[in-house]
């Protein structure tokens, strides 16, 4: 079984372009590591909102 697993795991390192894309993707996901940001995205999926409306919906004060 272990022999089968090692045969399917790629041994080649990601190339520079692929690594750059992976870094960009990781940064993008770090940007979503905030409940407020996720809340904003969730609300905006339903349509446009002003900052005032977003603050009201999310129970926040406008900065």
Z-matrix of the N, CA and C atoms (Angstrom, degrees):
N
C 1 1.448
C 2 1.525 1 110.83
N 3 1.332 2 117.94 1 -49.20
C 4 1.462 3 120.81 2 179.46
C 5 1.519 4 110.31 3 -60.19
N 6 1.314 5 116.19 4 -33.94
C 7 1.463 6 120.58 5 178.73
C 8 1.526 7 110.37 6 -63.63
N 9 1.330 8 117.68 7 -39.81
C 10 1.460 9 121.78 8 178.98
C 11 1.524 10 111.07 9 -65.46
N 12 1.314 11 116.90 10 -39.93
C 13 1.460 12 120.95 11 -178.75
C 14 1.523 13 110.56 12 -64.92
N 15 1.319 14 117.19 13 -45.18
C 16 1.461 15 119.26 14 -178.02
C 17 1.519 16 111.82 15 -66.54
N 18 1.301 17 118.15 16 -24.88
C 19 1.458 18 120.68 17 177.90
C 20 1.526 19 111.44 18 -72.74
N 21 1.330 20 117.79 19 -27.14
C 22 1.461 21 120.24 20 -176.61
C 23 1.527 22 113.29 21 -93.43
N 24 1.315 23 118.22 22 -12.74
C 25 1.462 24 121.19 23 179.79
C 26 1.524 25 108.81 24 -83.96
N 27 1.348 26 117.40 25 123.48
C 28 1.458 27 118.79 26 -179.87
C 29 1.525 28 110.75 27 -66.69
N 30 1.311 29 116.33 28 138.01
C 31 1.458 30 120.78 29 -179.22
C 32 1.520 31 111.59 30 -97.92
N 33 1.326 32 117.14 31 -9.47
C 34 1.453 33 121.41 32 -177.44
C 35 1.526 34 110.51 33 -80.83
N 36 1.326 35 116.18 34 135.98
C 37 1.463 36 121.53 35 176.39
C 38 1.523 37 109.09 36 -70.33
N 39 1.341 38 118.63 37 149.94
C 40 1.458 39 119.82 38 176.64
C 41 1.527 40 110.13 39 -63.68
N 42 1.342 41 116.64 40 142.50
C 43 1.460 42 119.21 41 178.29
C 44 1.525 43 109.85 42 -72.53
N 45 1.313 44 116.70 43 171.51
C 46 1.460 45 121.82 44 -174.90
C 47 1.520 46 112.22 45 -59.70
N 48 1.340 47 117.48 46 -44.04
C 49 1.465 48 120.36 47 179.76
C 50 1.523 49 111.25 48 -63.24
N 51 1.326 50 115.91 49 -42.86
C 52 1.464 51 119.58 50 179.82
C 53 1.530 52 110.23 51 -65.41
N 54 1.325 53 116.38 52 -41.15
C 55 1.463 54 120.21 53 179.48
C 56 1.524 55 110.33 54 -63.20
N 57 1.331 56 117.76 55 -40.13
C 58 1.468 57 121.50 56 177.71
C 59 1.518 58 110.79 57 -61.98
N 60 1.331 59 116.41 58 -42.09
C 61 1.468 60 120.17 59 178.22
C 62 1.522 61 110.57 60 -64.26
N 63 1.320 62 116.68 61 -39.81
C 64 1.464 63 120.35 62 179.40
C 65 1.524 64 111.13 63 -65.83
N 66 1.335 65 116.94 64 -39.78
C 67 1.465 66 120.09 65 177.13
C 68 1.524 67 110.89 66 -62.83
N 69 1.325 68 116.75 67 -42.94
C 70 1.460 69 121.31 68 178.90
C 71 1.526 70 110.68 69 -62.68
N 72 1.314 71 116.36 70 -42.61
C 73 1.459 72 120.91 71 178.47
C 74 1.529 73 110.77 72 -63.28
N 75 1.322 74 117.08 73 -41.40
C 76 1.466 75 121.04 74 178.68
C 77 1.527 76 110.89 75 -63.10
N 78 1.338 77 117.17 76 -41.24
C 79 1.466 78 120.48 77 177.54
C 80 1.522 79 110.64 78 -63.42
N 81 1.322 80 116.49 79 -40.74
C 82 1.460 81 120.70 80 -179.88
C 83 1.528 82 110.50 81 -61.63
N 84 1.331 83 116.55 82 -44.91
C 85 1.463 84 119.56 83 -179.90
C 86 1.524 85 111.60 84 -68.27
N 87 1.337 86 118.51 85 -32.73
C 88 1.470 87 120.03 86 175.43
C 89 1.519 88 109.94 87 -62.87
N 90 1.320 89 116.60 88 -32.68
C 91 1.460 90 120.71 89 177.76
C 92 1.518 91 112.72 90 -65.03
N 93 1.317 92 116.49 91 -21.43
C 94 1.466 93 120.77 92 178.99
C 95 1.526 94 112.25 93 -93.59
N 96 1.324 95 116.12 94 3.30
C 97 1.461 96 121.05 95 -177.90
C 98 1.530 97 110.59 96 -84.00
N 99 1.307 98 115.68 97 48.68
C 100 1.459 99 121.64 98 -179.01
C 101 1.526 100 107.69 99 -151.09
N 102 1.321 101 117.91 100 120.04
C 103 1.466 102 120.44 101 -177.66
C 104 1.526 103 113.53 102 -56.99
N 105 1.339 104 117.44 103 -33.84
C 106 1.466 105 120.02 104 179.94
C 107 1.526 106 109.86 105 -66.40
N 108 1.323 107 116.97 106 -45.37
C 109 1.467 108 120.18 107 179.10
C 110 1.522 109 111.04 108 -61.20
N 111 1.318 110 115.95 109 -42.19
C 112 1.466 111 118.97 110 178.23
C 113 1.522 112 110.98 111 -64.69
N 114 1.327 113 116.60 112 -38.01
C 115 1.461 114 120.45 113 177.03
C 116 1.517 115 111.59 114 -63.06
N 117 1.327 116 116.41 115 -42.96
C 118 1.464 117 120.66 116 178.26
C 119 1.521 118 110.47 117 -60.89
N 120 1.328 119 116.58 118 -46.76
C 121 1.469 120 119.85 119 179.19
C 122 1.522 121 111.68 120 -61.54
N 123 1.323 122 116.67 121 -40.24
C 124 1.461 123 120.77 122 179.73
C 125 1.524 124 111.02 123 -62.63
N 126 1.326 125 116.27 124 -44.65
C 127 1.467 126 120.47 125 179.65
C 128 1.526 127 110.38 126 -65.81
N 129 1.323 128 117.03 127 -43.96
C 130 1.466 129 120.55 128 -176.51
C 131 1.528 130 113.26 129 -69.67
N 132 1.316 131 116.67 130 -18.42
C 133 1.474 132 118.95 131 175.34
C 134 1.520 133 110.85 132 -63.73
N 135 1.323 134 116.67 133 -26.67
C 136 1.472 135 121.36 134 -178.75
C 137 1.524 136 112.28 135 -84.71
N 138 1.323 137 117.20 136 -10.25
C 139 1.462 138 120.34 137 179.46
C 140 1.518 139 111.93 138 143.58
N 141 1.321 140 115.08 139 173.37
C 142 1.462 141 121.23 140 -178.95
C 143 1.523 142 111.23 141 -65.87
N 144 1.312 143 114.97 142 144.36
C 145 1.468 144 122.10 143 175.94
C 146 1.522 145 108.17 144 -142.66
N 147 1.305 146 116.05 145 148.71
C 148 1.465 147 120.25 146 173.30
C 149 1.528 148 108.38 147 -79.44
N 150 1.322 149 115.61 148 166.84
C 151 1.463 150 119.80 149 176.70
C 152 1.524 151 109.74 150 -60.29
N 153 1.315 152 115.96 151 -40.51
C 154 1.468 153 120.41 152 178.88
C 155 1.532 154 110.59 153 -59.76
N 156 1.332 155 116.52 154 -45.03
C 157 1.473 156 120.31 155 179.54
C 158 1.523 157 111.07 156 -64.94
N 159 1.338 158 116.60 157 -41.80
C 160 1.467 159 119.89 158 178.28
C 161 1.523 160 110.83 159 -59.87
N 162 1.313 161 116.23 160 -46.00
C 163 1.466 162 120.27 161 179.92
C 164 1.523 163 111.30 162 -60.46
N 165 1.318 164 116.06 163 -42.52
C 166 1.465 165 120.24 164 -179.78
C 167 1.527 166 110.66 165 -64.25
N 168 1.324 167 116.75 166 -47.50
C 169 1.467 168 121.43 167 -178.34
C 170 1.523 169 111.03 168 -62.79
N 171 1.338 170 116.62 169 -40.67
C 172 1.465 171 121.04 170 -176.04
C 173 1.530 172 112.95 171 -88.91
N 174 1.341 173 116.39 172 0.46
C 175 1.461 174 119.84 173 178.56
C 176 1.514 175 113.20 174 66.78
N 177 1.327 176 116.05 175 40.06
C 178 1.465 177 120.82 176 -177.94
C 179 1.522 178 109.84 177 -121.57
N 180 1.330 179 114.97 178 162.84
C 181 1.459 180 120.67 179 173.05
C 182 1.522 181 107.93 180 -96.45
N 183 1.321 182 115.56 181 145.47
C 184 1.458 183 119.83 182 178.74
C 185 1.525 184 109.42 183 -72.01
N 186 1.330 185 117.04 184 131.26
C 187 1.477 186 119.78 185 -178.87
C 188 1.516 187 112.15 186 -68.29
